[in-house]
Amino acid sequence: MGDRALLVGRGVTRYFGGVAAVTDVDFEVREGEVLGLIGPNGAGKTTLMNLISGLIPLSKGEMVFDGRRLNGLGPWDVARLGIARTFQIVKPFAGMTLRENVALGAMFAREGRGVPARQALEVAAEVLETVGLGDRMNAHANELTIALRKRLELARALALKPRLLLLDEVMAGLNLKEIERLIELIRTINASGVTIVVIEHVMKAIMAISHRIVVLHYGRKIAEGTPEEVARDERVITAYLGRRFGQGKGA
């Protein structure tokens, strides 16, 4: 992990009507790191991820990815710059095979260099092997459990060959063993050179995989630091973690 900032946000703000979902947030994502993003429900975490990915526009502020200003870019433009994401609610193309689902991501690869359908299917097969779905690549997406659908969602994002991967609650609804497997997979992806931002409510997981953590509360950044620093921060304990976790007893 280096100190170079791959993504920088300055004064990031988003209003919905007269309500501010994210207010004046400054942040940076360093190349090669896993940055955790935590906070209570409604804190603005997914809104911030939607802003980064171009799904919704900024109301104020700016974001810069590897020297390129993201303001005004649509999600297709952002994806082609090398930013891929997953969503809280997984929605694969149910009538298509896993391989076909993932091939769509490869055909929309970053920097505008998509690949022909046949090559995209080859890329899809490789990515599905990486996430542990290689033996199911010809199954249809509607045959998968929720845990395997999460892996499929991750595979579709990886097929874009991203430099920055945004993960929005990929562990929600999984059991302990499934969470442990996904933690190892995320570590493997990060070790391959992909920078990651992850939103997660499973605190043991976020503390285990993150190099740094940013904490949002009511749309504002209230803390930032290593997992150990954040776990001891009184503002974070009061707003989100609770005293029990702050004393090292959290689940």
N, C-alpha and C positions, 0 to 999 in steps of 0.2 A: 504494500500500500504506500502510495506517495503522498506528498503534500500539495500537489497541483490540484486546483479546483477544476473539475470537469463541468459542473453545473453550478451557477451562482444565481441566487434570487435576491433582489433588492427592493424593499418596500412592497412586497407582493400583497396585493389586496384584491378581494373579490366581493362585490355586493350582489345580493339577490333582492331586487326591489330596494327598500331602504335598510335592509339588514346586512351587516357585514359578516360573511362566513369566514373570511380570512382577512386579517388586518395587519398591514405594515410588517410582514414577516421577512426577515433577512436570514438567509441560510446558504450553505455551500455543501456540495457533495464532492468529496475528494476522489480522484481517480484511483480505482482499485479497492475502495472500501465497501463495507456494508453499513449503510446508515439506517438506523431504526427510527421510525416515526410513530410516537405513541401519544395517547391522551384519551380523555373520556369520549363516549359517543357524542357526536355533534361538535367536536373540538375543531373540525376543519381539515382533518387529515386527508380524506378522500377528495375534498375540494382542491386541496393543494396538489394532489396527484393528477386530478383532472386538468388543472392549470398547466402543469408541467407537460402533460401529454397532448395539449392543444384541444382537448375535448370541449373546454369552455375558455373564453378569453379573459384576460386580466382586466380589472377595472382601473387599477393603478399599479405602478411599479414596473419592474422589468425582470426578465430571466435570460441568461446567456449560457448557451451550451457549447463548450469548446470554442469560444470566441464568436459564436453565431447567435444573434438575438432571436429569441423565440416568439416575441410579441407579434401577434397577427398571423402566425402560422397555424394551419389546420392540422388535425391529427395525422393525416397522411404525410404532410411535410415533415412533421416532427419524427414520425416513424422512419422516414427515409434518411434522416440525420443520424439515426442510430439509437433512438429511444423506443423501447418496447414496454408493454405493460400487460398485467392481468387485471381481472375485475373481481369484485367481491362475489357477484352472482355469475356463476359459470354458465355460459350459453354457447356450447358447441353446435355445429351443424349436425343435428341428430341423425339425419338420413345419410350422412356421408361416413366413410371409414375414417379411422384415426389418421391414417396416412394422408388421405385427401384433405382433412381438416388442417393438418400441419403444413401441407404443401402450399396452401393458400398464403401462409405467412412467408414461405420462401419465395413465392412469386412476387411478393411486395417488399423485397429485401431493401436494406438501407442504401442510401446514396443513389437511389433511382436505378440500381443495377439489379432488377428482378431477373429471374431465370426462367427459361422455358419450362413447360409443364413436366416433361420427362425428367429434367434435371431437378426440378422442385420435388418430385416424388422421391428421388434419391436422397436429397437433403432431408426430407421428412423422415425417411427410414433411419437415417443416422441420428437425428435428434430424438426420435422415439426410443432408440436404443439407449441414449444418454439418460433419459428420464425413467427408464425401466419399463417401457411399454412396447418394446420391440416385438415381443411375442404376440401382441394383440393388434398390430398395425392394420390388419384387414377386418377387424371387428368394427361395428358401427358405434358411434359415440353414445347412442341411447342405451347401449348395453353395459355401460360402465357404472361403477359405484361412484359416490361423490368424491372419494379420495383419488380415484383414478381420473375422474374428470378434472380435478385440480391439476394433476400431472399433465393432462392433455392441454389444458389452458397454458401451462408453463411451456410446454413444447411448442405451441403455436407462436408464443412470444420469442422463444429462442431461435426459431426458424428465420427470423428477421436478421439474425446475426447482430444483435444489439451491442453497443458499448455501455449503455445504461439500461438496466432492467428495473421496472417498477412493479412491486408485488403488493397487491392489496388484499390482505387477510387470506393468504393462501392456506393457512392452517385451520381456519374456522370450520368447525363441524367434524374434525378428525379426532381419532382416538390417540392415546399416548404413543403407541407403536408407530402409527402413521405419521405423527408429528416428528418423531425421532428420525424416521427415514427421510422426511422432507427437509429437516435441518441439515442432514448430511448431503443431500442433493444440492441445496442452496450453497453450502460451503464448497462443493465441487465446482459449481458454476462460477462462483466468485474466484476460486483458485485458477480457473481457466482464463481470467483476465476481464471478466464482466463486472462492472461496478453496479451495485444494487442499492435501491431504496425500498425498504419493506415496512408496511403498516401491519401491526399485529397486536392482538389483545392477549395472546398466550405469552405471559411475561417470562417464563423460564426460557422459552424459545427466543424471544427478542433479545434477552440478556446474553444468551449463549452465542448468537450469530453476529451481533452488531459490534462494530468497532467504535462507533459513536451513536448517540441517540439525541434526537430533537423532540422536545415535548411541547404539544400545543394544548391550549385551554381557552375555550371561548374564542377561537380563531386567532389567538396571539401566542407567540413563542414565549414560554415561561422558563425554559431551561434547555441546556445543551451540554453534552460532555460524554465521557466514557460511561458504560453501563454502571460501573461502581459509583461514579460521581452522581449520576442521575438518581440512583437508588437511595442515596443519602440526602438528596436535596429536599429540604423541608417544604418548598412550594410544590414539588411533585408528589410527595407523600400526602400532603393535604388535598391536592386537587385530584389525584388519580390512584396512586399506589396503595394508600392507606398505611397506617402505622405498623400493621402486622408484617407487610412486605418490607417496609423500611428496616425492620428488625431482623430481616433475613429468614422470615417464615412464610413468604408468599408462595403461592402455587403457580 
